[in-house]
Amino acid sequence: MSPGPKPVCANPDHSRPAAAIARLSWPDARFKPTTACVGDMQWQVRTALDNGRAVLVEPAGRPEKPVVTAIKEVAKLHRSAYSEPVCAILLEAPDHPCYESLPETLEERRKLPARFHVPRWTETGIPQLWVCAVCWDEGSVTQWPCEAAREHGGEVFAR
């Protein structure tokens, strides 16, 4: 089966079509599901979090049924356990390298496939921010989206 056309960001304000990296949907049905480029996705997720709303972020391509079902189950369990909706669920690639198996240098880490350049929240740092899971070195981190995530955005969330 052919993968079909690449998804495009649904924002009509773009001067030319932008590649979509994510499909966004709101479990409370406040908004219609949409596709978003990296900039629009960041804005939508930040806005949802600031307003205490949940937003489901999926790869821009055709979603796999078991993944979508698993995400919805996690959201349901979270709501029953904590009496509040899930704001975001970030899934790493199944082959994402662990700390011990990351390449030695920052340059080698930057060359890793785009699917490994996912955001990680640093709540212990000052300021608290999203950093790239692999673009870091002794004493330094790269704010997310890193260069690889910006350049190959569609691959970051489409394992």
CNS distance restraints for C-alpha pairs under 8 A (distance, minus, plus):
assign (resid   6 and name CA) (resid  19 and name CA) 7.32 0.50 0.50
assign (resid   6 and name CA) (resid  20 and name CA) 7.87 0.50 0.50
assign (resid   6 and name CA) (resid  61 and name CA) 7.32 0.50 0.50
assign (resid   7 and name CA) (resid  19 and name CA) 6.29 0.50 0.50
assign (resid   7 and name CA) (resid  20 and name CA) 5.37 0.50 0.50
assign (resid   7 and name CA) (resid  21 and name CA) 7.76 0.50 0.50
assign (resid   7 and name CA) (resid  35 and name CA) 7.43 0.50 0.50
assign (resid   7 and name CA) (resid  60 and name CA) 6.32 0.50 0.50
assign (resid   7 and name CA) (resid  61 and name CA) 6.59 0.50 0.50
assign (resid   8 and name CA) (resid  17 and name CA) 6.37 0.50 0.50
assign (resid   8 and name CA) (resid  18 and name CA) 5.72 0.50 0.50
assign (resid   8 and name CA) (resid  19 and name CA) 4.70 0.50 0.50
assign (resid   8 and name CA) (resid  20 and name CA) 4.62 0.50 0.50
assign (resid   8 and name CA) (resid  35 and name CA) 6.85 0.50 0.50
assign (resid   8 and name CA) (resid  36 and name CA) 7.42 0.50 0.50
assign (resid   8 and name CA) (resid  37 and name CA) 7.55 0.50 0.50
assign (resid   9 and name CA) (resid  17 and name CA) 6.89 0.50 0.50
assign (resid   9 and name CA) (resid  18 and name CA) 5.49 0.50 0.50
assign (resid   9 and name CA) (resid  19 and name CA) 5.78 0.50 0.50
assign (resid   9 and name CA) (resid  20 and name CA) 4.48 0.50 0.50
assign (resid   9 and name CA) (resid  21 and name CA) 7.94 0.50 0.50
assign (resid   9 and name CA) (resid  34 and name CA) 8.00 0.50 0.50
assign (resid   9 and name CA) (resid  35 and name CA) 5.12 0.50 0.50
assign (resid   9 and name CA) (resid  36 and name CA) 4.46 0.50 0.50
assign (resid   9 and name CA) (resid  37 and name CA) 5.20 0.50 0.50
assign (resid  10 and name CA) (resid  20 and name CA) 7.94 0.50 0.50
assign (resid  10 and name CA) (resid  34 and name CA) 6.33 0.50 0.50
assign (resid  10 and name CA) (resid  35 and name CA) 5.38 0.50 0.50
assign (resid  10 and name CA) (resid  36 and name CA) 6.18 0.50 0.50
assign (resid  11 and name CA) (resid  36 and name CA) 7.14 0.50 0.50
assign (resid  11 and name CA) (resid  40 and name CA) 7.83 0.50 0.50
assign (resid  14 and name CA) (resid  18 and name CA) 7.21 0.50 0.50
assign (resid  18 and name CA) (resid  37 and name CA) 6.29 0.50 0.50
assign (resid  19 and name CA) (resid  36 and name CA) 7.90 0.50 0.50
assign (resid  19 and name CA) (resid  37 and name CA) 5.75 0.50 0.50
assign (resid  19 and name CA) (resid 154 and name CA) 7.05 0.50 0.50
assign (resid  20 and name CA) (resid  35 and name CA) 5.87 0.50 0.50
assign (resid  20 and name CA) (resid  36 and name CA) 4.87 0.50 0.50
assign (resid  20 and name CA) (resid  37 and name CA) 4.18 0.50 0.50
assign (resid  20 and name CA) (resid  38 and name CA) 7.16 0.50 0.50
assign (resid  20 and name CA) (resid  60 and name CA) 6.01 0.50 0.50
assign (resid  20 and name CA) (resid 154 and name CA) 6.52 0.50 0.50
assign (resid  21 and name CA) (resid  35 and name CA) 7.52 0.50 0.50
assign (resid  21 and name CA) (resid  36 and name CA) 6.19 0.50 0.50
assign (resid  21 and name CA) (resid  37 and name CA) 5.31 0.50 0.50
assign (resid  21 and name CA) (resid  38 and name CA) 6.17 0.50 0.50
assign (resid  21 and name CA) (resid  59 and name CA) 6.36 0.50 0.50
assign (resid  21 and name CA) (resid  60 and name CA) 4.94 0.50 0.50
assign (resid  21 and name CA) (resid 153 and name CA) 5.64 0.50 0.50
assign (resid  21 and name CA) (resid 154 and name CA) 4.25 0.50 0.50
assign (resid  21 and name CA) (resid 155 and name CA) 7.41 0.50 0.50
assign (resid  21 and name CA) (resid 156 and name CA) 7.51 0.50 0.50
assign (resid  21 and name CA) (resid 157 and name CA) 6.54 0.50 0.50
assign (resid  21 and name CA) (resid 158 and name CA) 7.62 0.50 0.50
assign (resid  22 and name CA) (resid  35 and name CA) 5.74 0.50 0.50
assign (resid  22 and name CA) (resid  36 and name CA) 5.46 0.50 0.50
assign (resid  22 and name CA) (resid  37 and name CA) 6.82 0.50 0.50
assign (resid  22 and name CA) (resid  38 and name CA) 7.74 0.50 0.50
assign (resid  22 and name CA) (resid  41 and name CA) 6.97 0.50 0.50
assign (resid  22 and name CA) (resid  57 and name CA) 6.22 0.50 0.50
assign (resid  22 and name CA) (resid  58 and name CA) 5.49 0.50 0.50
assign (resid  22 and name CA) (resid  59 and name CA) 4.72 0.50 0.50
assign (resid  22 and name CA) (resid  60 and name CA) 4.01 0.50 0.50
assign (resid  22 and name CA) (resid  61 and name CA) 7.77 0.50 0.50
assign (resid  22 and name CA) (resid 154 and name CA) 7.61 0.50 0.50
assign (resid  22 and name CA) (resid 157 and name CA) 6.84 0.50 0.50
assign (resid  23 and name CA) (resid  33 and name CA) 7.04 0.50 0.50
assign (resid  23 and name CA) (resid  34 and name CA) 5.67 0.50 0.50
assign (resid  23 and name CA) (resid  35 and name CA) 4.38 0.50 0.50
assign (resid  23 and name CA) (resid  36 and name CA) 6.29 0.50 0.50
assign (resid  23 and name CA) (resid  56 and name CA) 7.99 0.50 0.50
assign (resid  23 and name CA) (resid  57 and name CA) 5.87 0.50 0.50
assign (resid  23 and name CA) (resid  58 and name CA) 5.10 0.50 0.50
assign (resid  23 and name CA) (resid  59 and name CA) 5.98 0.50 0.50
assign (resid  23 and name CA) (resid  60 and name CA) 4.89 0.50 0.50
assign (resid  23 and name CA) (resid  61 and name CA) 7.96 0.50 0.50
assign (resid  24 and name CA) (resid  33 and name CA) 5.51 0.50 0.50
assign (resid  24 and name CA) (resid  34 and name CA) 5.32 0.50 0.50
assign (resid  24 and name CA) (resid  35 and name CA) 6.03 0.50 0.50
assign (resid  24 and name CA) (resid  36 and name CA) 7.15 0.50 0.50
assign (resid  24 and name CA) (resid  41 and name CA) 7.75 0.50 0.50
assign (resid  24 and name CA) (resid  55 and name CA) 6.59 0.50 0.50
assign (resid  24 and name CA) (resid  56 and name CA) 5.61 0.50 0.50
assign (resid  24 and name CA) (resid  57 and name CA) 4.94 0.50 0.50
assign (resid  24 and name CA) (resid  58 and name CA) 6.50 0.50 0.50
assign (resid  25 and name CA) (resid  29 and name CA) 7.67 0.50 0.50
assign (resid  25 and name CA) (resid  31 and name CA) 7.29 0.50 0.50
assign (resid  25 and name CA) (resid  32 and name CA) 6.70 0.50 0.50
assign (resid  25 and name CA) (resid  33 and name CA) 4.27 0.50 0.50
assign (resid  25 and name CA) (resid  34 and name CA) 6.59 0.50 0.50
assign (resid  25 and name CA) (resid  55 and name CA) 5.76 0.50 0.50
assign (resid  25 and name CA) (resid  56 and name CA) 5.16 0.50 0.50
assign (resid  25 and name CA) (resid  57 and name CA) 6.89 0.50 0.50
assign (resid  26 and name CA) (resid  30 and name CA) 6.24 0.50 0.50
assign (resid  26 and name CA) (resid  31 and name CA) 6.22 0.50 0.50
assign (resid  26 and name CA) (resid  32 and name CA) 7.42 0.50 0.50
assign (resid  26 and name CA) (resid  33 and name CA) 6.88 0.50 0.50
assign (resid  26 and name CA) (resid  54 and name CA) 6.15 0.50 0.50
assign (resid  26 and name CA) (resid  55 and name CA) 4.68 0.50 0.50
assign (resid  26 and name CA) (resid  56 and name CA) 6.03 0.50 0.50
assign (resid  27 and name CA) (resid  54 and name CA) 6.57 0.50 0.50
assign (resid  27 and name CA) (resid  55 and name CA) 6.68 0.50 0.50
assign (resid  27 and name CA) (resid  56 and name CA) 7.13 0.50 0.50
assign (resid  28 and name CA) (resid  54 and name CA) 7.58 0.50 0.50
assign (resid  35 and name CA) (resid  60 and name CA) 6.63 0.50 0.50
assign (resid  36 and name CA) (resid  40 and name CA) 5.46 0.50 0.50
assign (resid  36 and name CA) (resid  41 and name CA) 5.27 0.50 0.50
assign (resid  36 and name CA) (resid  60 and name CA) 7.91 0.50 0.50
assign (resid  37 and name CA) (resid  41 and name CA) 5.91 0.50 0.50
assign (resid  37 and name CA) (resid 153 and name CA) 7.92 0.50 0.50
assign (resid  38 and name CA) (resid  42 and name CA) 6.22 0.50 0.50
assign (resid  38 and name CA) (resid 150 and name CA) 7.14 0.50 0.50
assign (resid  38 and name CA) (resid 153 and name CA) 6.53 0.50 0.50
assign (resid  39 and name CA) (resid  43 and name CA) 6.32 0.50 0.50
assign (resid  40 and name CA) (resid  44 and name CA) 5.99 0.50 0.50
assign (resid  41 and name CA) (resid  45 and name CA) 6.04 0.50 0.50
assign (resid  42 and name CA) (resid  46 and name CA) 6.04 0.50 0.50
assign (resid  43 and name CA) (resid  47 and name CA) 6.01 0.50 0.50
assign (resid  44 and name CA) (resid  48 and name CA) 6.08 0.50 0.50
assign (resid  45 and name CA) (resid  49 and name CA) 6.11 0.50 0.50
assign (resid  45 and name CA) (resid  55 and name CA) 6.72 0.50 0.50
assign (resid  45 and name CA) (resid  88 and name CA) 7.92 0.50 0.50
assign (resid  46 and name CA) (resid  50 and name CA) 5.99 0.50 0.50
assign (resid  47 and name CA) (resid  51 and name CA) 6.14 0.50 0.50
assign (resid  48 and name CA) (resid  52 and name CA) 6.09 0.50 0.50
assign (resid  48 and name CA) (resid  53 and name CA) 4.81 0.50 0.50
assign (resid  48 and name CA) (resid  54 and name CA) 6.29 0.50 0.50
assign (resid  48 and name CA) (resid  55 and name CA) 6.54 0.50 0.50
assign (resid  48 and name CA) (resid  87 and name CA) 7.47 0.50 0.50
assign (resid  49 and name CA) (resid  53 and name CA) 5.79 0.50 0.50
assign (resid  49 and name CA) (resid  54 and name CA) 7.05 0.50 0.50
assign (resid  49 and name CA) (resid  87 and name CA) 6.22 0.50 0.50
assign (resid  52 and name CA) (resid  87 and name CA) 7.38 0.50 0.50
assign (resid  53 and name CA) (resid  85 and name CA) 7.42 0.50 0.50
assign (resid  53 and name CA) (resid  87 and name CA) 6.20 0.50 0.50
assign (resid  54 and name CA) (resid  85 and name CA) 5.99 0.50 0.50
assign (resid  54 and name CA) (resid  86 and name CA) 5.49 0.50 0.50
assign (resid  54 and name CA) (resid  87 and name CA) 3.95 0.50 0.50
assign (resid  54 and name CA) (resid  88 and name CA) 6.50 0.50 0.50
assign (resid  55 and name CA) (resid  86 and name CA) 7.76 0.50 0.50
assign (resid  55 and name CA) (resid  87 and name CA) 5.72 0.50 0.50
assign (resid  55 and name CA) (resid  88 and name CA) 5.95 0.50 0.50
assign (resid  56 and name CA) (resid  87 and name CA) 7.58 0.50 0.50
assign (resid  56 and name CA) (resid  88 and name CA) 6.03 0.50 0.50
assign (resid  56 and name CA) (resid  89 and name CA) 7.00 0.50 0.50
assign (resid  57 and name CA) (resid  88 and name CA) 6.95 0.50 0.50
assign (resid  57 and name CA) (resid  89 and name CA) 7.12 0.50 0.50
assign (resid  57 and name CA) (resid  90 and name CA) 7.64 0.50 0.50
assign (resid  58 and name CA) (resid  63 and name CA) 7.06 0.50 0.50
assign (resid  58 and name CA) (resid  68 and name CA) 8.00 0.50 0.50
assign (resid  58 and name CA) (resid 157 and name CA) 7.16 0.50 0.50
assign (resid  59 and name CA) (resid  63 and name CA) 6.59 0.50 0.50
assign (resid  59 and name CA) (resid 154 and name CA) 7.92 0.50 0.50
assign (resid  59 and name CA) (resid 157 and name CA) 4.81 0.50 0.50
assign (resid  59 and name CA) (resid 158 and name CA) 4.88 0.50 0.50
assign (resid  59 and name CA) (resid 159 and name CA) 7.98 0.50 0.50
assign (resid  60 and name CA) (resid 154 and name CA) 7.14 0.50 0.50
assign (resid  60 and name CA) (resid 157 and name CA) 7.35 0.50 0.50
assign (resid  60 and name CA) (resid 158 and name CA) 6.76 0.50 0.50
assign (resid  61 and name CA) (resid 158 and name CA) 6.68 0.50 0.50
assign (resid  63 and name CA) (resid  67 and name CA) 7.39 0.50 0.50
assign (resid  63 and name CA) (resid  68 and name CA) 6.81 0.50 0.50
assign (resid  64 and name CA) (resid  68 and name CA) 6.38 0.50 0.50
assign (resid  65 and name CA) (resid  69 and name CA) 6.07 0.50 0.50
assign (resid  66 and name CA) (resid  70 and name CA) 6.04 0.50 0.50
assign (resid  67 and name CA) (resid  71 and name CA) 6.16 0.50 0.50
assign (resid  68 and name CA) (resid  72 and name CA) 6.25 0.50 0.50
assign (resid  69 and name CA) (resid  73 and name CA) 6.21 0.50 0.50
assign (resid  70 and name CA) (resid  74 and name CA) 6.21 0.50 0.50
assign (resid  71 and name CA) (resid  75 and name CA) 6.22 0.50 0.50
assign (resid  71 and name CA) (resid  89 and name CA) 7.43 0.50 0.50
assign (resid  72 and name CA) (resid  76 and name CA) 6.17 0.50 0.50
assign (resid  73 and name CA) (resid  77 and name CA) 6.19 0.50 0.50
assign (resid  74 and name CA) (resid  78 and name CA) 6.04 0.50 0.50
assign (resid  75 and name CA) (resid  79 and name CA) 6.18 0.50 0.50
assign (resid  75 and name CA) (resid  85 and name CA) 6.98 0.50 0.50
assign (resid  75 and name CA) (resid  86 and name CA) 5.65 0.50 0.50
assign (resid  76 and name CA) (resid  80 and name CA) 6.35 0.50 0.50
assign (resid  77 and name CA) (resid  81 and name CA) 6.10 0.50 0.50
assign (resid  78 and name CA) (resid  82 and name CA) 5.89 0.50 0.50
assign (resid  78 and name CA) (resid  83 and name CA) 7.57 0.50 0.50
assign (resid  78 and name CA) (resid  84 and name CA) 7.42 0.50 0.50
assign (resid  78 and name CA) (resid  85 and name CA) 7.03 0.50 0.50
assign (resid  78 and name CA) (resid  86 and name CA) 6.58 0.50 0.50
assign (resid  79 and name CA) (resid  83 and name CA) 4.87 0.50 0.50
assign (resid  79 and name CA) (resid  84 and name CA) 4.95 0.50 0.50
assign (resid  79 and name CA) (resid  85 and name CA) 5.09 0.50 0.50
assign (resid  79 and name CA) (resid  86 and name CA) 6.77 0.50 0.50
assign (resid  80 and name CA) (resid  84 and name CA) 7.67 0.50 0.50
assign (resid  92 and name CA) (resid  96 and name CA) 6.47 0.50 0.50
assign (resid  92 and name CA) (resid 115 and name CA) 7.84 0.50 0.50
assign (resid  92 and name CA) (resid 116 and name CA) 7.32 0.50 0.50
assign (resid  92 and name CA) (resid 118 and name CA) 7.07 0.50 0.50
assign (resid  93 and name CA) (resid 115 and name CA) 6.43 0.50 0.50
assign (resid  93 and name CA) (resid 116 and name CA) 6.78 0.50 0.50
assign (resid  93 and name CA) (resid 159 and name CA) 6.01 0.50 0.50
assign (resid  96 and name CA) (resid 116 and name CA) 5.86 0.50 0.50
assign (resid  97 and name CA) (resid 101 and name CA) 5.77 0.50 0.50
assign (resid  97 and name CA) (resid 102 and name CA) 6.02 0.50 0.50
assign (resid  97 and name CA) (resid 116 and name CA) 7.81 0.50 0.50
assign (resid  98 and name CA) (resid 102 and name CA) 6.52 0.50 0.50
assign (resid 102 and name CA) (resid 109 and name CA) 7.01 0.50 0.50
assign (resid 102 and name CA) (resid 134 and name CA) 7.61 0.50 0.50
assign (resid 103 and name CA) (resid 108 and name CA) 5.89 0.50 0.50
assign (resid 103 and name CA) (resid 109 and name CA) 5.76 0.50 0.50
assign (resid 104 and name CA) (resid 108 and name CA) 7.07 0.50 0.50
assign (resid 104 and name CA) (resid 109 and name CA) 7.66 0.50 0.50
assign (resid 105 and name CA) (resid 109 and name CA) 6.39 0.50 0.50
assign (resid 105 and name CA) (resid 137 and name CA) 7.24 0.50 0.50
assign (resid 106 and name CA) (resid 110 and name CA) 6.17 0.50 0.50
assign (resid 106 and name CA) (resid 135 and name CA) 6.34 0.50 0.50
assign (resid 106 and name CA) (resid 136 and name CA) 6.31 0.50 0.50
assign (resid 106 and name CA) (resid 137 and name CA) 5.80 0.50 0.50
assign (resid 107 and name CA) (resid 111 and name CA) 6.64 0.50 0.50
assign (resid 108 and name CA) (resid 112 and name CA) 6.84 0.50 0.50
assign (resid 109 and name CA) (resid 134 and name CA) 6.03 0.50 0.50
assign (resid 109 and name CA) (resid 135 and name CA) 6.00 0.50 0.50
assign (resid 109 and name CA) (resid 136 and name CA) 7.99 0.50 0.50
assign (resid 110 and name CA) (resid 134 and name CA) 7.34 0.50 0.50
assign (resid 110 and name CA) (resid 135 and name CA) 5.91 0.50 0.50
assign (resid 110 and name CA) (resid 148 and name CA) 6.89 0.50 0.50
assign (resid 111 and name CA) (resid 148 and name CA) 7.90 0.50 0.50
assign (resid 112 and name CA) (resid 116 and name CA) 6.77 0.50 0.50
assign (resid 112 and name CA) (resid 117 and name CA) 7.89 0.50 0.50
assign (resid 113 and name CA) (resid 117 and name CA) 7.53 0.50 0.50
assign (resid 114 and name CA) (resid 148 and name CA) 5.93 0.50 0.50
assign (resid 114 and name CA) (resid 149 and name CA) 6.16 0.50 0.50
assign (resid 114 and name CA) (resid 152 and name CA) 6.17 0.50 0.50
assign (resid 114 and name CA) (resid 153 and name CA) 7.46 0.50 0.50
assign (resid 114 and name CA) (resid 155 and name CA) 5.68 0.50 0.50
assign (resid 114 and name CA) (resid 156 and name CA) 5.08 0.50 0.50
assign (resid 115 and name CA) (resid 155 and name CA) 5.61 0.50 0.50
assign (resid 115 and name CA) (resid 156 and name CA) 4.11 0.50 0.50
assign (resid 115 and name CA) (resid 157 and name CA) 6.40 0.50 0.50
assign (resid 115 and name CA) (resid 158 and name CA) 7.16 0.50 0.50
assign (resid 115 and name CA) (resid 159 and name CA) 5.83 0.50 0.50
assign (resid 116 and name CA) (resid 133 and name CA) 7.17 0.50 0.50
assign (resid 116 and name CA) (resid 134 and name CA) 6.87 0.50 0.50
assign (resid 116 and name CA) (resid 156 and name CA) 6.90 0.50 0.50
assign (resid 117 and name CA) (resid 132 and name CA) 5.69 0.50 0.50
assign (resid 117 and name CA) (resid 133 and name CA) 5.90 0.50 0.50
assign (resid 117 and name CA) (resid 134 and name CA) 6.08 0.50 0.50
assign (resid 117 and name CA) (resid 135 and name CA) 7.45 0.50 0.50
assign (resid 117 and name CA) (resid 145 and name CA) 7.92 0.50 0.50
assign (resid 117 and name CA) (resid 146 and name CA) 7.32 0.50 0.50
assign (resid 117 and name CA) (resid 148 and name CA) 6.83 0.50 0.50
assign (resid 117 and name CA) (resid 149 and name CA) 5.95 0.50 0.50
assign (resid 117 and name CA) (resid 156 and name CA) 6.33 0.50 0.50
assign (resid 118 and name CA) (resid 132 and name CA) 5.73 0.50 0.50
assign (resid 118 and name CA) (resid 133 and name CA) 5.67 0.50 0.50
assign (resid 118 and name CA) (resid 134 and name CA) 7.93 0.50 0.50
assign (resid 118 and name CA) (resid 144 and name CA) 7.65 0.50 0.50
assign (resid 118 and name CA) (resid 145 and name CA) 7.84 0.50 0.50
assign (resid 118 and name CA) (resid 149 and name CA) 7.56 0.50 0.50
assign (resid 118 and name CA) (resid 156 and name CA) 6.51 0.50 0.50
assign (resid 118 and name CA) (resid 157 and name CA) 7.89 0.50 0.50
assign (resid 119 and name CA) (resid 130 and name CA) 5.72 0.50 0.50
assign (resid 119 and name CA) (resid 131 and name CA) 5.50 0.50 0.50
assign (resid 119 and name CA) (resid 132 and name CA) 4.92 0.50 0.50
assign (resid 119 and name CA) (resid 133 and name CA) 5.86 0.50 0.50
assign (resid 119 and name CA) (resid 144 and name CA) 5.75 0.50 0.50
assign (resid 119 and name CA) (resid 145 and name CA) 7.11 0.50 0.50
assign (resid 120 and name CA) (resid 130 and name CA) 5.37 0.50 0.50
assign (resid 120 and name CA) (resid 131 and name CA) 5.27 0.50 0.50
assign (resid 120 and name CA) (resid 132 and name CA) 6.06 0.50 0.50
assign (resid 120 and name CA) (resid 133 and name CA) 5.64 0.50 0.50
assign (resid 121 and name CA) (resid 128 and name CA) 7.36 0.50 0.50
assign (resid 121 and name CA) (resid 129 and name CA) 5.87 0.50 0.50
assign (resid 121 and name CA) (resid 130 and name CA) 4.58 0.50 0.50
assign (resid 121 and name CA) (resid 131 and name CA) 6.39 0.50 0.50
assign (resid 122 and name CA) (resid 128 and name CA) 5.45 0.50 0.50
assign (resid 122 and name CA) (resid 129 and name CA) 5.61 0.50 0.50
assign (resid 122 and name CA) (resid 130 and name CA) 6.25 0.50 0.50
assign (resid 122 and name CA) (resid 131 and name CA) 7.04 0.50 0.50
assign (resid 123 and name CA) (resid 128 and name CA) 5.13 0.50 0.50
assign (resid 123 and name CA) (resid 129 and name CA) 7.21 0.50 0.50
assign (resid 124 and name CA) (resid 128 and name CA) 6.81 0.50 0.50
assign (resid 125 and name CA) (resid 129 and name CA) 7.77 0.50 0.50
assign (resid 129 and name CA) (resid 143 and name CA) 7.27 0.50 0.50
assign (resid 130 and name CA) (resid 143 and name CA) 5.91 0.50 0.50
assign (resid 130 and name CA) (resid 144 and name CA) 5.45 0.50 0.50
assign (resid 131 and name CA) (resid 135 and name CA) 7.94 0.50 0.50
assign (resid 131 and name CA) (resid 141 and name CA) 6.63 0.50 0.50
assign (resid 131 and name CA) (resid 142 and name CA) 5.60 0.50 0.50
assign (resid 131 and name CA) (resid 143 and name CA) 4.20 0.50 0.50
assign (resid 131 and name CA) (resid 144 and name CA) 4.52 0.50 0.50
assign (resid 131 and name CA) (resid 145 and name CA) 7.39 0.50 0.50
assign (resid 131 and name CA) (resid 146 and name CA) 7.91 0.50 0.50
assign (resid 132 and name CA) (resid 136 and name CA) 7.31 0.50 0.50
assign (resid 132 and name CA) (resid 141 and name CA) 7.40 0.50 0.50
assign (resid 132 and name CA) (resid 142 and name CA) 5.87 0.50 0.50
assign (resid 132 and name CA) (resid 143 and name CA) 6.03 0.50 0.50
assign (resid 132 and name CA) (resid 144 and name CA) 4.92 0.50 0.50
assign (resid 132 and name CA) (resid 145 and name CA) 6.68 0.50 0.50
assign (resid 132 and name CA) (resid 146 and name CA) 6.22 0.50 0.50
assign (resid 135 and name CA) (resid 141 and name CA) 6.30 0.50 0.50
assign (resid 135 and name CA) (resid 142 and name CA) 5.69 0.50 0.50
assign (resid 135 and name CA) (resid 146 and name CA) 7.36 0.50 0.50
assign (resid 136 and name CA) (resid 140 and name CA) 5.69 0.50 0.50
assign (resid 136 and name CA) (resid 141 and name CA) 4.20 0.50 0.50
assign (resid 136 and name CA) (resid 142 and name CA) 6.02 0.50 0.50
assign (resid 137 and name CA) (resid 141 and name CA) 6.39 0.50 0.50
assign (resid 142 and name CA) (resid 146 and name CA) 6.23 0.50 0.50
assign (resid 144 and name CA) (resid 149 and name CA) 7.68 0.50 0.50
assign (resid 145 and name CA) (resid 149 and name CA) 5.31 0.50 0.50
assign (resid 145 and name CA) (resid 150 and name CA) 6.01 0.50 0.50
assign (resid 146 and name CA) (resid 150 and name CA) 6.28 0.50 0.50
assign (resid 147 and name CA) (resid 151 and name CA) 6.00 0.50 0.50
assign (resid 148 and name CA) (resid 152 and name CA) 5.81 0.50 0.50
assign (resid 148 and name CA) (resid 153 and name CA) 7.51 0.50 0.50
assign (resid 149 and name CA) (resid 153 and name CA) 4.85 0.50 0.50
assign (resid 149 and name CA) (resid 156 and name CA) 6.19 0.50 0.50
assign (resid 152 and name CA) (resid 156 and name CA) 6.81 0.50 0.50
assign (resid 153 and name CA) (resid 157 and name CA) 7.43 0.50 0.50
assign (resid 154 and name CA) (resid 158 and name CA) 6.26 0.50 0.50
assign (resid 155 and name CA) (resid 159 and name CA) 6.38 0.50 0.50
